[in-house]
Amino acid sequence: MKASQLTLSTLKETPADAEIASHRLLLRGGFINKLASGIYSWMPLGLRVLRKIEAIVREEMDRSGAQELLMPTSQPAELWQESGRWGLYDEGLLLKFKDRHERDFCFGPTHEEVITDIARQLLKSHKQLPVNFYQIQTKFRDETRPRFGVLRAREFVMKDAYSFHTTMDSLAETYQSMHDTYSRILTRLQLKFRPVAADTGSIGGSASTEFHVLADSGEDLIAFSNEGEYAANIELAEAITPLKPDAQQCEIEKIATPNIKTISDIVAFLKQPIEQTVKTLIVEGADSKLVALILRGDHSLNLLKAEKHPLIQSPLRMASEEVIRATFGAGPGSLGPVASPIDVIADRAASVAVNVSCGANDEGFHFTNVNIGRDYTPVDVADLRNVEPGDPSPDGTGNLEIKKGIEVGHIFQLGNKYSSPMKASVLNDEGKAMTMVMGCYGMGISRLVGAAIEQNNDENGIIWPESIAPFTAVLIPVNAHKSEIVRDAANTLYNELIGLGVDVLLDDRDNVRPGAKFAESELIGIPHRIVIGEKTLEDQQLEYTCRANGKSERWPQLGAGTKLKSIIDAAMKNALD
């Protein structure tokens, strides 16, 4: 394509509401245009990237044996009422509306209900299973606080797939197939990623895996072994019980600690390691009673783990200071497990700590040398904390590392969560109805655009991988309007590259200075640049620059197209190796 035919709308200044690199660069590069909060138009450059991602996703989904369809964006309330999600879905993210007949509808944030309705109408026999349907479609979720551009938008493009089976074993096979498919997709997109075990959340089911693109701007923390295969979202990552120190128990002692309210205060006051302190958190229990959670002073509570404990209310709710004082006779900064008036659950690490310090349930006093079993007895010992870097990996191989990631895909083993209430069944060999087993598999197409930028950018702009760049190469002729030699050389190379199948942009604009063209090509992230000028042409040479490393070199004019094509092909092949 020629730049004179392309609407380029780059910005010099960074928009004030753009917080992260991808948001800033997508707006500055003219890839997207804001319509409303969390709602964007995809401009020609951005749409080229989006479509290239879609093409790779579609190729790999087709390769897996999945069948593409397209479901409506508007969904009747009756289906969501059948599944039980009409009043529950993600606390108001469901955008509801009424048609002219006052019938309730919603804009589709996901399509479990619709696909289950299709399946129960079309699938009659177990011989038609397994089957996997997918679509690439615009979704809408009414986010309370849309931010980070396309990473947390209200309207977005998503690939969602849904499989139907007669057995859990069959579901497990498709689940693994989708795991492999997602890995191939992200590899072809030339992104660094990690699949991790994750919570099923509001979608439900028995098991799920998230796919994260590694980036410092990621909102999720993922933990993985530095030696083995273990990887999990920090919400789910298991903290194993450490070895109990070989230390003799000392006599418990109550000491005055005036104005000591925090763990850091007690550490400084007693001049002891923070690992030898415990903190007490009071939460509401499942039976409306209070429960005390005991964690080591240097550890943080994992909310998801806590609310999954059978004795704790879900969602997790911390007790108010008023309730705490009425129960303990002391405030939050003075609490401990000794002689606790409520049930105590100890974290695994706290359960093996020896001679610890904690609040004495008496304002201005703490205990030292507290030991579990002797001084207090919990009703349970459970994994309640977030893992920390350096913790032993739960699979016994190496230690945990923790990095930030951007979730771009999530696959689930749903079981019969939707098929059972919606009565989606097929007939078995005996002619009896059997409820189908389901899986679902989501991937954020527009989110992948943002994630790719978060992983690939510098101070000058975007560094697109070859597989999804809006253009793989750009040709910049210098003062072509003044030089027929330059103009002819540029057009010749342009036509050669098109013939070789290279997605090339010829910047033929006469009203833009060369320096501005260079800066613009770096901003929008075109991987390969060739500059054509009279001086280099005198020596039958061109100037090539690689966007990824910034290195420039002179190339012979003859064979430049073939050489560039081989470099692009090698980069694509290396990504797959």
SEBA-709727 format. One record per residue (C-alpha): residue in one letter; x, y, z. Coordinates in steps of 0.05 Angstrom, whole numbers, plus 32768, in hexadecimal, padded with zeros to 4 digits. Layout:
REM SEBA-709727
AXYZ;...
***
This chain:
REM SEBA-709727
M800080008000;K801680487FF4;A80168079802E;S7FF480AD8002;Q7FB7807F8000;L7FB88071804B;T7F98809C8081;L7FCF80A680B4;S7FBB80CE80F1;T7FF680CC8120;L7FFB80F9815D;K8038811C817A;E801B812481C0;T800680EB81EE;P7FBC80ED8200;A7FB281008249;D7F8880C3825B;A7FB88090823E;E7FDA806C8279;I800280348259;A802D802C821B;S7FFB800781F0;H7FC4803A81FC;R7FF3807481EE;L8011805681B0;L7FD0803D8192;L7FB480838197;R7FF380A78181;G7FFE80778147;G7FB68081812F;F7FA480378138;I7F6580468160;N7F378081816B;K7F11808C81AB;L7EC5809181A5;A7EB2808B81EE;S7ECF8070822E;G7EE9802A821E;I7ECD802C81D7;Y7EFC8036819B;S7EF980378150;W7F2E800D812D;M7F50803980FA;P7F70801D80BA;L7FB4800F80DA;G7F957FF08118;L7F657FC680F0;R7F9E7FA980C8;V7FBE7F908109;L7F7B7F778123;R7F6C7F5180E3;K7FB17F3080E2;I7FA77F178129;E7F617EFE8116;A7F7E7ED980DA;I7FB17EB48104;V7F7D7EA38138;R7F4C7E8B8102;E7F817E6080E0;E7F947E3D8121;M7F4C7E338138;D7F3B7E1580F4;R7F797DE980FA;S7F5F7DCF813D;G7F1E7DB8811D;A7EF27DEE813A;Q7EB97E09810F;E7EAE7E548107;L7E6A7E73810F;L7E507EB88122;M7E1E7EC48159;P7DF47F038165;T7E0E7F3B8192;S7DC97F4581B0;Q7DB17F0E81DE;P7D6C7F0381FD;A7D677F058248;E7D437EC2824A;L7D837E9C823A;W7DA97EBD8272;Q7D707EB182A1;E7D717E68828F;S7DBB7E6382A0;G7DB27E8B82DF;R7DE27EC382CC;W7DB27EFC82BC;G7DB97F1C8300;L7DFF7F028310;Y7E2F7F0F82D6;D7E6C7F3482EF;E7E497F688319;G7E287F9482E4;L7E557F8882A8;L7E187F708282;L7DFC7FA98259;K7DB17F9F8257;F7D7C7FBF822B;K7D337FB68216;D7D197FB181CF;R7CDA7FD581B7;H7CAF7F9D81D4;E7CCE7FA7821A;R7CF37F648215;D7D357F61823A;F7D767F588214;C7DC07F608220;F7DFD7F6F81F5;G7E277F3081F4;P7E637F308223;T7E6C7EE68216;H7E427EB081F3;E7E3B7E72821F;E7DF07E788221;V7DE77E8481D7;I7E147E4B81C1;T7DF27E1C81F2;D7DAF7E2F81D5;I7DCA7E20818F;A7DE77DDD81A6;R7DA67DC581C6;Q7D817DD58186;L7DB27DB78154;L7DD67D7F8179;K7DA97D428183;S7DD87D068185;H7E187CF581AA;K7E337CE28165;Q7E367D2D8154;L7E687D39818D;P7E9B7D51819B;V7E937D938177;N7EB47DD78181;F7E967E188167;Y7EBA7E5C8167;Q7EAE7EA38152;I7ED67EE4814D;Q7EA77F1B8162;T7E9F7F5E8185;K7E8B7F5981CE;F7E737F8D8201;R7E7F7F8D824C;D7E6A7FCB8272;E7EAB7FD38299;T7EA57FFF82D6;R7EE9801E82C8;P7F0180138281;R7F4B8022827B;F7F8C80118258;G7F6D801B8213;V7F5E7FD981F1;L7F777FB0822C;R7F397FC08255;A7F067FDB8225;R7EBA7FD68229;E7EB47FC181E0;F7EE77F9081C6;V7EF47F598193;M7EF97F1281AE;K7EFF7ECB8194;D7ED37E9E81BD;A7ECA7E5381B3;Y7E9D7E1F81D3;S7EA27DD481D0;F7E6F7D9D81DF;H7E7D7D5681F6;T7E607D178213;T7E977D0B8246;M7ECA7D328270;D7F017D0B824E;S7EEB7D25820A;L7EE97D6C8227;A7F2F7D638242;E7F487D5181FC;T7F2A7D9081DD;Y7F427DBA8218;Q7F8A7DA2820A;S7F807DAF81C0;M7F6B7DF781CF;H7FA77DFE81FE;D7FD57DE981C5;T7FAF7E158193;Y7FB67E5381C0;S80007E4581C8;R80097E41817C;I7FE27E828173;L800C7EA981A5;T804C7E8B8188;R80387EA08142;L80297EE6815D;Q80727EE78175;L805F7EF681BD;K807F7EDE81FE;F80487EBD8226;R80377E8C825E;P7FFB7E5E8267;V7FE97E5B82B1;A7FB67E3682DC;A7F7E7E6682F0;D7F3D7E6F8314;T7EFD7E6382EC;G7EDD7EA48305;S7E967EB782EF;I7E997E8A82B1;G7E9C7E4D82DF;G7EB27E0582D3;S7EE47DD582F1;A7F267DEC82D3;S7F437E2682AC;T7F847E3F828E;E7F977E878280;F7FC77E9D824A;H7FF17EDA825D;V801D7F068232;L80577F1A825F;A805B7F668268;D806E7F9482A1;S802C7FB98299;G80037F7982A4;E7FCC7F7B82D9;D7FD47F3282EB;L800D7F118311;I80217ECB82FB;A804D7E9B8321;F80767E6682FF;S80AF7E37830F;N80F57E4B82F9;E81047E0382EA;G80C37DDC82DE;E80817DE382B9;Y80577DFE82F3;A80347E4082E4;A7FF67E608303;N7FD47EA2830D;I7FEA7EBD8350;E7FA17EB88366;L7FA77E6C835F;A7FF17E5F836B;E7FFB7E3083A5;A80277E4483DF;I80437E0383FC;T80517DFB8447;P80997E0E8457;L80C57DE48484;K80BB7DF084CE;P80F87E1284ED;D81207DE7851C;A81187E148558;Q81047E0A85A0;Q80C27E2985B6;C80CB7E6285E8;E809A7E78861D;I80637EA58606;E80687EEC8620;K80387F278620;I805A7F6A8617;A80437FB28613;T80467FCF85CD;P802A801585D1;N80148033858E;I802B7FF58569;K7FF77FE68533;T80197FC984F6;I80487F8F84E6;S80807FC084D4;D80767FE28517;I807C7FA1853E;V80B97F8B8516;A80DC7FCD8525;F80C67FCB856E;L80DC7F84857C;K81177F84854C;Q81047F408531;P80FC7F2584EA;I80B87F3184C9;E80B57EE684BB;Q80AD7EDD8506;T806D7F05850A;V80257EF484F9;K7FEA7F2084E8;T7FA17F1384F4;L7F6C7F2584C1;I7F227F2184D2;V7EF17F0C849C;E7EA87EF9849A;G7E9C7EAE849C;A7E6D7E838472;D7E3F7E7A84AE;S7E3C7EC684BD;K7E6F7EBE84F4;L7EB37EDF84F4;V7EF27EB984E2;A7F3A7ECD84F2;L7F6F7EC184BC;I7FB77EBB84D4;L7FEF7ECB84A3;R80397ED684AC;G804A7F2084B0;D806E7F22846D;H80377EFF8447;S7FF97F1B8425;L7FB37EFD8424;N7F9B7EDC83E4;L7F537EF283E0;L7F3E7EBB83AF;K7F5D7E8383D8;A7F3C7E9F8417;E7EF67EA583FB;K7EF97E5E83E1;H7F037E438427;P7EC27E21843E;L7EC27E488480;I7EC87E8C845E;Q7E927EB5843C;S7E977EBF83F1;P7EA27EF583D9;L7ED47F04840F;R7EC17F3C843F;M7EEE7F598475;A7ECF7F6884B8;S7EC67FB184CB;E7EEF7FD08503;E7EAF7FDA852B;V7E9E7F908528;I7EE67F7C8538;R7EE87FA88576;A7EA57F8E858D;T7EBF7F468586;F7F077F4C859F;G7F067F8985CA;A7F407FA385A2;G7F4D7FC2855E;P7F6A7FA2851F;G7FB27FB48531;S7FB07F8C8571;L7F937F4A855C;G7FAF7F048562;P7F9B7EBA8563;V7FA97EAD85AD;A7F677EA585D3;S7F427EBC8595;P7EF67EC2859F;I7EEA7EAA8558;D7F037E70852C;V7F4A7E768512;I7F647E5E84CE;A7FB07E5F84C8;D7FD67E658487;R80077E2D8478;A80447E598483;A80287E7684C4;S80197E3084DD;V80637E1C84DE;A807F7E5F84F8;V809F7E59853D;N80A17E8C8575;V807A7EC18550;S80617F058567;C80187F1A855F;G7FE27F47857D;A7FC87F3385C2;N7F7F7F4885B6;D7F8E7F7E85E8;E7F9A7FC685D1;G7FE37FD985D9;F7FFD7F9185E5;H801C7F5985BC;F80317F1285C9;T80757EF785B8;N808B7EAE85B1;V80467E97859B;N80437E508580;I800B7E2C855C;G7FF07DEF8580;R80087E0785C3;D7FED7E4E85C6;Y7FB47E488593;T7F947E138569;P7F777E258525;V7F397E038509;D7F5F7DFA84C8;V7FA27E0584A6;A7F9A7E1C845E;D7FBE7E3D8424;L7FA87E86842C;R7FE17EB08412;N7FFD7ECA83D2;V803D7EA883BC;E807E7ECF83BC;P80BA7ECE838D;G80E97E9783A3;D80B37E6B83C2;P80BC7E2183B1;S80947E0D8374;P80597DE18386;D806E7DAC8353;G80B07DA38377;T80DB7DC0833F;G81017DFF834E;N80E67E40836C;L80AF7E708357;E80BA7EAE832D;I80847EE28328;K80787F0E82EB;K80417F3B82D2;G80167F238299;I7FDC7F3B826D;E7FA67F078267;V7F967EFD821D;G7F757EB8821F;H7F4F7E8C824F;I7F367E458245;F7F047E218272;Q7EE97DDB827F;L7EA17DF0828C;G7E837DAB8297;N7E377DB18299;K7E337DF782B9;Y7E0A7E11827E;S7DF27DD2825C;S7DCF7DB8829A;P7DA27DF482AC;M7D957E008262;K7D857DB68256;A7DB67DAD821D;S7DB87D628211;V7DC37D2D81DB;L7DAC7CE581D6;N7DDC7CAD81E7;D7DE17C6881C6;E7DA57C5281EF;G7D7B7C8D81DA;K7D7E7CAE821E;A7D8B7CF88228;M7DD07D0B8243;T7DE57D518256;M7E1E7D6B822C;V7E607D7F824A;M7E7D7DC28234;G7EBE7DE8822E;C7EC97E31821B;Y7F077E548201;G7F0F7EA081FC;M7F467ECB81DE;G7F467F1781DC;I7F567F2C8194;S7F577F7781A1;R7F797F6B81E4;L7FB17F4781BF;V7FBF7F878199;G7FCC7FAC81D9;A7FF27F7381F9;A80217F6E81BD;I80327FB881C4;E803D7FB3820F;Q80717F7E8201;N80907FA081C4;N809D7FEA81C8;D80D3801D81D5;E80DA806981DE;N80CD80738193;G808E804A818D;I80748004817E;I80A07FC98168;W806E7F9B8147;P807F7F52813C;E80807F4280F1;S80437F1680F6;I80137F4D810A;A80337F8F80F5;P80047FBC80CC;F803B7FBA8097;T80777F8D809A;A80A47FBE8076;V80A580078062;L80CA80278028;I80DD80708031;P80F680927FF2;V811A80D38001;N8102810E7FD8;A80E480E07FA4;H80BC811B7F88;K80FE813B7F74;S812280FD7F5B;E810980CE7F25;I8141809D7F37;V812980977F7F;R80E180937F69;D80EE805B7F37;A811980337F68;A80E480387F9E;N80AC80227F70;T80D67FE87F55;L80E67FCE7F9B;Y809E7FDA7FB1;N80827FB07F79;E80B77F7A7F85;L80A47F747FCE;I805A7F707FBE;G806A7F387F8D;L80907F147FC5;G80537F197FF3;V80717F4E8022;D803E7F7C8042;V80627FBD8031;L805280078038;L807080388007;D8074807C8028;D806B80A67FE9;R805280E5800B;D807381237FEE;N805B81528025;V807E812E805F;R80C88136806F;P80F480F78072;G8102810180BC;A80B8810280CC;K80AE80C380A2;F80E480A080C9;A80C680B4810C;E808080A080F5;S8097805B80DD;E80B7804F8121;L807980678146;I804B80388121;G807D80008128;I808B7FE780E2;P80C07FB080EC;H80EC7FBD80AE;R80FE7FFF808C;I8123800C804B;V813880528039;I814480627FF0;G816D80A17FE1;E819680BD7FA8;K81D880B87FCC;T81D2806E7FDD;L81B6805E7F98;E81F6807B7F7A;D8218803F7F99;Q81DD80127F87;Q81CC800B7FD1;L819180148000;E818F8021804B;Y816C7FEC8075;T81587FF580BE;C813B7FC180ED;R81077FDE811C;A81137FAB8153;N815D7FBA815F;G81647FFD813B;K81A07FE58113;S81AA800180CD;E81D47FE68094;R81DF7FF0804A;W81C27FBD801A;P81D07FB27FD0;Q81967FCC7FA8;L81957F8D7F7F;G81747F557FA5;A815B7F827FDF;G81147F687FD9;T81297F1F7FDD;K81577F2E8018;L811F7F52803E;K80EF7F188031;S81217EE6804C;I812B7F0F808C;I80DF7F138097;D80D77EC8808A;A81107EB880BA;A80F07EE280F1;M80AE7EBF80E8;K80D07E7A80E8;N80F97E8A8127;A80B97E9C814C;L809E7E56813F;D80DF7E30814F;
***
